[in-house]
Amino acid sequence: MIRTVRSREVYRNPWMSVREDDVQRPDGSPGLYGVVDKPDFALVIPRDTDGGFHLVEQYRYPVAGRYWEFPQGSWPAGHEGEAPLDLARAELREETGLRADRMTYLGRMHVAYGYASQGCHVFLAEELTEGEPEREATEADMRQRRVAPDEWRALIRAGRVTDAATLAAYTLLGLYLGGAG
């Protein structure tokens, strides 16, 4: 097992922190880890009775492009301890305007555990009711659309859905549905 010898924060902003850890490997040799600490987030798969999905698209600055994904987000500072289900419902309403009468927890996954501590709680939202989105200022350019199952697969093939959490959540959905995602 790797043992932490020393840990120090090297960067912090309201959304994340970065720490650098000096470690000792099981063979006794020294090592160094850079770790990004961010709070967990919730991802929601809004699914219609015919198997179609509701997606959102927005500009993602780190990769300089617009991509389609399932609604997702984290609490603002000060809300980190609140229930993932409450966060999932809030993100669904905020980004799409949708409300779900049934929310099913599909699981938690790590986002990029080679360098980050952040996890993602995945929920399936069903029995949907439409409403107006309640987007934050940072989501002003967000678009949304409903896609049929064939359109969903076409977006993935075309490289328009590349978000790892969205694609992994789709895998959890397939397992939940018995392989029929």
Beta strands, then each sheet from edge to edge (+ up, - down):
strand 1: 3-13
strand 2: 16-24
strand 3: 30-37
strand 4: 41-46
strand 5: 53-60
strand 6: 65-69
strand 7: 72-73
strand 8: 99-110
strand 9: 119-129
strand 10: 143-147
sheet 1: 1+ 2- 3+
sheet 2: 7+ 4- 9- 8+
sheet 3: 6+ 5- 10+
end
